[in-house]
């Protein structure tokens, strides 16, 4: 038997070790506290625009989201339901798991940045990038972006690890893609990390077999979309093999298409928008134009292009190819107009991965800039500059607005469902996700307006959607065009008196329908009934407004979402057009009486 000559640890040495660990980790702990505090301030308590209403509904009540299905969002429904049971509001309960994943993404990335560039540069890089407005706005919500950043950060860490194995890279890559298809943009990084050294064709074949096999295994979460048949919302048919592949491959849109409404914007407009968002995030919000943002990114690239000694060539150059593809290649394929506020808001969500992938070059560039300014005075200047970047980033993020600031989308959805008379079934036809998904949430999670059937005009051409509608309204005619559906309803004696409303004018045929305003909706006038008397129109409009309660400031101007202003305008549009029609017919007295009766709902 041998006895080690190593002295036993003493209490003082244990305390010293703990102190050393604390000194080494305090930047990470400070970042964790900052990001958790920011998440707590940003978490919404009302459903937001975009896809948040759909994901929150599926997480809390079950179902299948839009293509590609996002199986990991369904998995996050477990903690979301637990949080709701513990007293969190439904919107916050669905947002917290996603937000915590976003926080974890940056904390997972920090040790890699510290190894590349030192703790100071890593800390500043994370503090600047994780507090950028697009990151805070989209990660702290019931959206895919927090888990997406976490999956990609873990994959990035693995690619930079000296102990990586081809099958591990393939599995991690497949799992990341199984959450969001845009993780496929990291393929050059994965290939670079897996490339055999020294090279031989035999080793390459072995690496490829391991990576591809494990990658296919990592895609298996998509198969879970076939599990279950309940839930208030199930996009598509995922319970057959053909339907599942159709859904996962985004055949309803096209693999690279981001919208059902395809546009053909100029590639220079796409690049200008993407570069401005990414460059602004990396400059603390100070780069306010595409040119300034491009100069920021070029400066980072010039400082960071040379490979750090701690990183093998394959992962480093694979990272740069991935960064270039995300910054310029992927935006060039987008089919949404980036010059419109709505399009820009949709597209900037896809910049979050790009912002994350620029973090290693940002940290390396900051460290090399520090090396070029070795004096104490230079360190003070650079430290002050870093603090200014973080401060301006936080101020810019707060000025743009947080998800917690915006209750207008939910307010509109709730009021829309309160517009029809509550004692009978009604049909509302409209379009766009910023109506459909918040309505899903408010109706199926908050149980508002159960008798109202909302029909999204853009989805009516899909057989699965018509079947979904008929499960709630079995008598609904099998018609795939919204205006033809209205005519079919009028032609059926059993349905001809069902109230029909438009949420918005979604097509040229829809603009020809005779309508009168009723609250935030437009009631369609049936041809088999006599035209309503103006007094009846006025009374119905006022009755709908009274059902909403008092006007709230939060349904007016947009802060976080441009759609809040779009939906907020619906509260005044009907009243303005009704007043104009009354004046045009010489009914000035009735117009004045309407203005007086509106009270707090008088148009601003």
C-alpha positions, 0 to 999 in steps of 0.5 A: 500500500502506498500513501500520497505525499500530497498534503491534505487541504487545509481550511485556509487553502480551501478558502483561497481556492473558493476566492480564486474561483469567485474572482475568475467567475465574477464577470459571468455571475455579473452577466447572469444577474444583468440578463436575468434582471433584464428578462424580468423587466421585459417579460410580457404579461399580455400576448404579443404580435408575431408568432407569440400567440400561436406558440403560447397557445400550443405550449399551454393548451396543446397542438402543432405550430406552423411549419416547420413544427418546432417540436422543442416549443411543444416540449417547453409547454411542460414548464410553461404550464407549471408556471401558470399553475404557480400563478404566472399570467398565461403570457408570462408563463409561456414566455419565461422558458424561452427567455431563460433559454436566451439568457443561458445562450449568452452564459454558455457562450461566455467561457468560449469568448473568455478563452479566445479573448480574455474575460474582460473582452468576453464580458463586454461582448456579451453585455453589449450584444445580449442587451441589443434591442432586437435580442431583448425584444424577440428573445423575452417572449413565447417565441423560438428565438431564445431556444434557438440561440441556446442550441446554436451557442451550445453547437458553437461551444462544441465546435471549438472544443478540443474533445469534439467527436464527429458524431457529437457534432452531427448530433448537436447540429441535428438537434439545433436544426430540429428546433429551427431550420436556420441553424442549418446555416452553421453547417460550414462551421460544423464541417470545419470543426469535423474536418480530419487532421491529418487529412485522408479520404478514409478518415473523411469518409468515416467522419462524414458517416458518423456526422450524417448518421448522428445528424439524422438522429438529431432530427428525430424530435420532428417525429414527435409532431405526430404524437397527440391529436388534441389541442385547439390549434393544429397546423397541417396534418402531421399524423401521416408520413407525407403530411409530416414531411410536408410540414417539416419541409415548410411546403406551405411556404417553401423552404426558404420562404418566410411568408405566404405572401411572397414579395420580390424585394431588391437584394441591396435593400435586404443587405442594407437592413440586415447589416444595419441591424447587426452593425447597430447591435455591435456598436451599442446602437451608435451605428444608425445607418447601413453605411456606419453599421457596415464600417463597424462590421468591417472594422471588427473583421479587420481586427479579428480575422487572424486566427487566435492560437487557441482555435484550430483552423477548421472551426475558425474559418468555418465560423467566418464562412458561416458569419458571411452566409448569415450576414449576406447570404441568407438575407439575399434569399428573403422574400419579405419587403424590408423597407416596410416597418412590418417586414423589417420587424419580421426579418430582424428576428432572423438577425439574432443568430447573426448577432450571436455568431459575430460575438467571437470576432467582436471579443477577439477584436476588442482584445486586440484593440486593447493589446494595441493600447497597452498604457494605463490611460489607454485601458481607462479610455477603452474601459470607459468606451465599453461602459458607454457602449453598454449604457447606450445599448440599454438606453436604446433598447428601453427607448424602443420598448420592451415586450412588457410595455405592449398590451395593445395586441391583446387588447385588440384581440379581446375587443374584437371577440367582444364586438359581435353580440355575445348570445349568438354565433358569428363569423369574422374574416380577416388576415395576417398573423398579428390578428390570427395568433393573438385571437387564438391565445385570447379565445383558447387560453383566456376563453374570450368570445367562444361563439365567434369563429375567426377565419383567416382569409389567407389560410382558407385555401388549405384543406387542413384549415377548412377541416379545423374550422368545421370542427368548431362550426360543422355547418360551414360550407366547403369553400376555399375563397373568403368572399365566395364563402360569404355568398355560400353562407347567404345561400343556405337558409339555415346560415343566411342570418349568421352575422358576418364581419370583416376584420380588415379589407384583405382583397379586392373582392372583399372591398366590394362587400357592403359594410358598416362599422361596428366597433373594431370590425365591419359588419357585412350587410346581407342582400336579403335584408333591408339596408339598416337605418343610420340610427341602427348603425350608430347604436350597434357601433356604440354598443360594441364600443361600450362592451370594450370598457374604457379606452386604454393608452396601450392600444394606441401608438406602437412601441415594441410592435409596429402592429400595435399602431395598425390594430390601434387605428381600427378603434377610430377608423370605423367612427371616422368613416361613419361620421364622414358618411353621415356628413355626406348625406346631410345628417349633421345633427346625427353626426354631432349626436354620435360625437357626443355619445362616443365619450372617451371613444371619440377619435383622437 
